[in-house]
Amino acid sequence: MKNIQNIFNRKKRGLAPSKVEGFTLIESLVAISILVAVITGTTKAIQTGISSYIFSKDQIIAFYLAQEGFEQIRNIRDENSLNNRNWLTGLSAVSSDPCWFGPSPAQKACRVAPADPVNGNVAIECGAPGSCPVLLQNVSSGFFGYGYNDISWKATVFKREIMLTQINSDEISVSVTVNWSKGIVNRQFKLRENLLNWQQ
């Protein structure tokens, strides 16, 4: 209203009208559109960053869980050697062992849990490949509190299974697979290493 009055007064005195100050409706809509685009872009960038962080964190945990599974199998082999037993005792020496690599009966998947107070350091049969249970986490102990031995622990998204394949009488291939999912996306980390019978 003040601008209109100013224009009227300038015309009355014979002066040219000054430029109307303030934003027009179109300028306001353009400014709001730019602001919305900036906010939307920033929000999307933050969401992408958080998703990448969560994926990276889960992938690092899966890597360490796979490495831990392999180290437990190596530890069982070493204990067998130190106690003058067959190097595959408790793993895959006979078809009744939890990690039997076949050919008959069918190959088995197994799991190991560090510091299991009930079973000690042994492999436990899961059954057919893909049937191992999820790992549990003791949230009070931090990152390294994963296992199967206490049902009061919190269930995680990670499943770890170990499968052995015989290469020859003194060498096996150890395959440790860690599966997890976030929403509808399934992820997998696989570690494969060969293990030798060093007691021969």
C-alpha positions as CSV (number, residue, x, y, z in Angstrom):
1,M,0.0,0.0,0.0
2,K,2.9,2.3,0.8
3,N,4.4,1.6,-2.6
4,I,1.2,2.5,-4.4
5,Q,0.8,5.7,-2.4
6,N,4.4,6.6,-3.2
7,I,3.8,6.1,-7.0
8,F,0.6,8.2,-6.8
9,N,2.5,11.1,-5.0
10,R,5.3,11.0,-7.5
11,K,2.9,11.2,-10.4
12,K,1.0,14.1,-8.8
13,R,4.2,16.1,-8.5
14,G,5.2,15.2,-12.1
15,L,8.0,12.9,-11.2
16,A,8.7,9.5,-12.8
17,P,7.5,6.6,-10.7
18,S,10.3,4.8,-8.8
19,K,11.0,1.1,-9.0
20,V,8.6,-0.9,-6.8
21,E,10.5,-2.4,-3.9
22,G,9.9,-6.0,-2.7
23,F,9.4,-9.4,-4.4
24,T,6.7,-10.1,-6.9
25,L,4.8,-13.4,-6.6
26,I,6.9,-15.0,-9.4
27,E,10.2,-14.1,-7.7
28,S,8.9,-15.5,-4.4
29,L,7.9,-18.8,-6.0
30,V,11.3,-19.1,-7.7
31,A,13.1,-18.4,-4.5
32,I,11.0,-21.0,-2.6
33,S,11.7,-23.5,-5.4
34,I,15.4,-23.0,-5.1
35,L,15.3,-23.3,-1.3
36,V,13.3,-26.6,-1.6
37,A,15.7,-28.0,-4.1
38,V,18.7,-27.2,-1.9
39,I,17.0,-28.8,1.2
40,T,16.0,-31.9,-0.8
41,G,19.5,-32.3,-2.2
42,T,21.1,-31.9,1.2
43,T,18.7,-34.4,2.8
44,K,19.3,-37.0,0.1
45,A,23.1,-36.5,0.5
46,I,22.8,-37.1,4.3
47,Q,20.6,-40.2,3.7
48,T,23.1,-41.6,1.2
49,G,26.0,-40.9,3.7
50,I,24.2,-42.7,6.5
51,S,23.4,-45.7,4.3
52,S,27.0,-45.9,3.2
53,Y,28.2,-45.8,6.8
54,I,25.8,-48.6,7.9
55,F,26.8,-50.8,4.9
56,S,30.5,-50.2,5.6
57,K,30.1,-50.9,9.3
58,D,28.3,-54.2,8.6
59,Q,30.8,-55.2,6.0
60,I,33.7,-54.7,8.4
61,I,31.9,-56.7,11.1
62,A,31.2,-59.5,8.5
63,F,34.9,-59.5,7.6
64,Y,36.0,-59.9,11.2
65,L,33.4,-62.6,11.9
66,A,34.6,-64.6,8.8
67,Q,38.2,-64.2,9.9
68,E,37.3,-65.3,13.4
69,G,35.6,-68.4,12.1
70,F,38.7,-69.4,10.1
71,E,40.9,-68.8,13.1
72,Q,38.7,-71.1,15.3
73,I,39.0,-73.9,12.7
74,R,42.8,-73.4,12.6
75,N,42.8,-73.5,16.4
76,I,41.0,-76.8,16.5
77,R,43.5,-78.2,14.0
78,D,46.4,-77.0,16.1
79,E,44.9,-78.5,19.3
80,N,44.5,-81.8,17.5
81,S,48.2,-81.7,16.5
82,L,49.4,-80.8,20.0
83,N,47.4,-83.7,21.5
84,N,48.6,-86.2,18.9
85,R,45.2,-86.7,17.3
86,N,44.2,-86.8,13.6
87,W,44.4,-83.2,12.4
88,L,40.7,-83.3,11.4
89,T,39.3,-84.8,14.6
90,G,36.1,-83.0,15.6
91,L,36.0,-81.3,12.2
92,S,35.8,-83.8,9.3
93,A,37.8,-86.9,10.2
94,V,34.7,-89.2,10.0
95,S,31.3,-88.8,8.5
96,S,29.7,-88.1,11.9
97,D,31.9,-85.0,12.4
98,P,30.1,-81.6,12.3
99,C,32.0,-80.3,9.3
100,W,32.1,-83.5,7.2
101,F,33.1,-82.6,3.6
102,G,31.5,-85.6,1.9
103,P,31.1,-87.3,-0.5
104,S,28.6,-89.6,1.4
105,P,26.6,-88.7,3.4
106,A,26.1,-85.2,2.0
107,Q,28.5,-82.3,2.9
108,K,27.6,-80.5,6.1
109,A,27.9,-76.9,7.2
110,C,29.1,-76.2,10.7
111,R,29.7,-73.3,13.1
112,V,32.1,-72.4,15.9
113,A,31.8,-70.1,18.8
114,P,34.8,-68.7,20.7
115,A,35.0,-69.3,24.4
116,D,31.9,-71.5,24.5
117,P,31.6,-72.5,28.2
118,V,29.3,-75.4,27.4
119,N,31.0,-77.0,24.4
120,G,34.5,-75.5,24.6
121,N,36.4,-74.8,21.4
122,V,34.5,-77.3,19.1
123,A,32.7,-77.2,15.8
124,I,28.9,-77.7,15.9
125,E,26.9,-79.1,13.1
126,C,24.3,-76.8,11.4
127,G,23.1,-79.4,9.0
128,A,22.6,-78.6,5.3
129,P,24.4,-75.6,3.9
130,G,22.4,-72.4,4.7
131,S,20.9,-73.7,7.9
132,C,23.2,-72.1,10.5
133,P,21.4,-69.9,13.1
134,V,22.1,-66.1,13.5
135,L,24.9,-65.0,15.7
136,L,24.0,-63.5,19.1
137,Q,25.7,-60.5,20.5
138,N,26.5,-59.6,24.1
139,V,25.9,-55.9,23.9
140,S,27.6,-55.2,27.2
141,S,30.9,-56.6,25.9
142,G,31.1,-54.5,22.7
143,F,32.2,-55.6,19.3
144,F,33.8,-58.9,20.1
145,G,30.8,-60.3,22.1
146,Y,29.4,-62.5,19.3
147,G,28.5,-66.2,19.8
148,Y,25.8,-68.8,20.2
149,N,26.1,-69.8,23.8
150,D,23.8,-67.5,25.7
151,I,20.2,-67.1,24.6
152,S,19.8,-63.9,26.7
153,W,22.1,-62.2,24.2
154,K,20.6,-60.0,21.4
155,A,20.1,-61.6,18.0
156,T,22.0,-60.0,15.2
157,V,21.5,-59.9,11.4
158,F,24.6,-62.0,10.8
159,K,24.7,-65.8,10.0
160,R,28.1,-67.5,9.8
161,E,28.6,-70.9,8.3
162,I,31.8,-72.9,7.7
163,M,32.3,-75.6,5.0
164,L,35.3,-77.7,4.4
165,T,36.4,-79.2,1.1
166,Q,39.1,-81.9,0.9
167,I,41.9,-81.1,-1.6
168,N,44.1,-84.1,-0.6
169,S,44.9,-86.1,2.5
170,D,47.0,-83.2,4.0
171,E,45.1,-80.2,2.7
172,I,41.6,-78.8,3.0
173,S,39.9,-75.7,1.8
174,V,38.0,-73.7,4.5
175,S,35.1,-71.5,3.3
176,V,33.6,-69.2,5.8
177,T,30.4,-67.3,4.6
178,V,28.8,-64.5,6.6
179,N,25.3,-63.5,5.4
180,W,23.3,-60.5,6.6
181,S,20.4,-58.4,5.3
182,K,19.2,-54.9,5.7
183,G,15.6,-54.5,4.7
184,I,15.1,-56.3,1.5
185,V,18.8,-56.3,0.5
186,N,20.8,-59.4,1.2
187,R,24.6,-59.2,1.6
188,Q,27.3,-61.8,1.8
189,F,31.0,-61.9,2.7
190,K,33.0,-65.0,1.8
191,L,36.5,-65.9,3.0
192,R,38.3,-69.0,1.6
193,E,41.7,-70.2,2.7
194,N,43.6,-73.5,2.6
195,L,44.6,-75.3,5.7
196,L,47.5,-77.8,5.8
197,N,48.2,-80.8,8.0
198,W,51.5,-79.5,9.6
199,Q,51.9,-82.5,12.0
200,Q,53.0,-84.9,9.3
